[in-house]
């Protein structure tokens, strides 16, 4: 029964955590018995079972419970098969989605050598716009996962393709993640390649694309600033934040002095 398999998948992460905490008593139980089940259920005929298996896998990766050898020898090959050009449409969409989600949890070497080539192929998938949409929406995360060199060499050309896609939703998704992509590149690529590309999005024929681009304009401009002097940095979740000054962190008397300065400024303005 699919419901039984689904319930089983939901119990895998807590069992794995228990086994991790009791490793001297159960040194190989997870790798021998549970991990093969998770991998097998990624290709289950029932979509609810597959979804439960995908969620379980992401939790296991997040908790760092999957061995590197299992990731490279068991998980990645399954995802590559499911996202192959001749794969079933539903399986392919699910596979690219989980590839994008797990990229930030794997080592840079694993992502670059095993998953990045397939991701680049999927960005140009002419059959399913849903696949390209997922790639566009997660483009910034993939850039962050592989770093500057691979981004500029392999991903930026694909980003140009997606930014000129015939489906406006694709261009809108690119506009929304533009800051994250820009942050991963060098100042020269940012200036010479991404700036003209952003202008094309901000001048797009679709108003939804233009609106998304205008909303990303400030964050995109912020990537040109020097983080050490501007205090701007990108958090792990991809959002722009301001790093507090050293004196604000170390000084307990900062707040009163700041308040008094503000009051003095207001008084002078009045």
Order of alpha helices (4+ residues) and beta strands (2+ residues): alpha-alpha-alpha-alpha-alpha-alpha-alpha-alpha-alpha-alpha-alpha-alpha-alpha-alpha-beta-beta-alpha-alpha
